[in-house]
Amino acid sequence: MAERIQQEPRLMGLIDTARYLGISKQTLYKLVAAEQIPAFKTAGSRVWKFDKQDLDAWIEKQKQQGRAA
């Protein structure tokens, strides 16, 4: 019997994203409001979504900017 490989979802909500980044929900809201972090809402939705791949790229960019400072 083949085993199913369970993958983490690519899209995350606000709480999971805050936990993933190690920041508070309030800080994440501030980053979204300032358009400093990649986030989107799907058509007809009021819920913010975050793409894990975009977040990983954003983290790498933040690390590079931190080294340049």
Secondary structure as UniProt FT lines:
FT   STRAND          11..12
FT   HELIX           14..21
FT   HELIX           25..33
FT   TURN            34..35
FT   STRAND          40..41
FT   TURN            43..44
FT   STRAND          48..51
FT   HELIX           52..68
//
